[in-house]
Amino acid sequence: MEINDYDGFAEAYAAETEDGLVNAYYARPAMLALAGDVAGRRVLDAGCGSGPLSAALRDRGAVVTGVDASAGMLALARRRLGEDADLHRADLREPLPFGDGVFDDVVASLVLHYLEDWGPTLAEIRRVLRPGGRLIASVDHPFVAYTSQETRPDYFATTSYTFHWTFGGRSVPMRFWRKSLQAMSDAFAMAGFRLSAISEPQPDPAARELFPDGFRELSTRPCFLFFVVEVPRQGV
């Protein structure tokens, strides 16, 4: 079975993550909180999947463009966002189909950890952002990914890790790349970004009664790491 085959389980993945604890009450609220007031801002949702974050940003007044490598996920995003939604199939390891400086923000929610080498992707993201523009990104927390492996790798080495997700009774293989916090910080700096914020957020309190056991674990054990990095303005 193909690894990371989102086309093969798009429907099941979208259904599983639509209202689940980790996505609906943790990852998405944290991304939206870091984005702040996006009314009128041009936002690229890099790795938009089925479009829940794009929809939330659009509801807050952003002008949203979405890209994803999976045709299946993009079909679901178009169903959610409408036929006139600005959606493109694009692999983030390749050049983006946009001009220089056309976006105010790029959001990359739980996307970068699919990539072994962040360099080309971050360079392209920086290119399509205007001066002062922001990249708001979340990744698997490096410490959690490190400690979850039975034979722990060199923390400072970039290493892959695999596991199986289960959707609708079907087990699917996934592979991610774990980097140290230092490696991630260096990658942002080498691409010309300036770190604005780093966050280990708490889940939405509304999840306490809906998911009592999961809420307790998520409140005491980090799951994802969130960054806001900026393109420096000229002369600043």
Order of alpha helices (4+ residues) and beta strands (2+ residues): alpha-alpha-beta-alpha-beta-alpha-beta-beta-alpha-beta-alpha-beta-beta-alpha-beta-alpha-alpha-beta
